[in-house]
Amino acid sequence: MAGSPSLDGWLQRLAKVMSNGKEMWQRRWFVLQGNTLCFYNSPDEVSGPPKWTLDLQHGSKAFIGSEPTRIELYAGSEKAS
């Protein structure tokens, strides 16, 4: 990823497991660059393509979660906490 990140660190992402449809928390490394939030499995993978990205500029919302250290991000049907 070109340039310095605005912010980076670990986040937990609530994701559905394809095999059984249940939701589980997945720990992901994130890099916030401008309006784009990129997720990786670990900081070692930042030099390659992200696992997925979330465009925060178009149609996204953020809420303070039920816990003091939790936020919820929504972009279309995608959710990250």
Phi, psi and omega in degrees: 000127183284146177080170179276141178290148174288324183198144175210160180159188181271139172228157172257132180244127177277117185227150175276138175274122186301323186292324183236356177076000179283156177264144175213156179276135177239129178278126181226146172276132180240154173228121176263118181233103184064237180262011183246127175256116181253138180245140179226164175288327181203165178298335180294341184267000185298334180288343179257189180290147179291156176296317171198163181233157179231118179276112183274354184278324187249112173069026180255155178222149176231140180228149172283130184281184182287344179248150185300334182257019186241135169235155176240128179248133178235133174218104187064234179267000181275142177225135174228142179233000000 
